[in-house]
Amino acid sequence: MVDIEEEIKRLETEKSKLESEVERSNKILSNKGFLAKAPKEKVDIEKEKLEKYTKLLKETTDRLNNMKA
């Protein structure tokens, strides 16, 4: 049996981590120096990370909102 309060705390922690990762990826990808100097593969990897973190953040936020409702 899952303790709802514990699960909400876990999801809030996860949401915070994902928000930090999304912010970090956005900063990297908005850095013109990085985009100009980094190999295309490196830029593509960072774009994939941003996409993954954004998707996970939405899913986590949705789950959290559903549990609080």
C-alpha positions, 0 to 999 in steps of 0.5 A: 500500500502506498502512503499518499503523503510520501508519494506526494513528497517523492513526486515534489522532489522529483519535480524539483530535480527535473525543473533544474535539469530543464533549466540547465539544458535551456541555459546550455542550448541558449549559449551561442558559444556552446552552439557555435563551438560544440560538435553537432552530436553534443548539441543533439544530445543536449536537445534530446536531454531537454526533450526527455526532461521536459516530458518527464517533468510534465508527467510528474507534474500531472501525477502530482496534480492528480494526487493532490486533487 
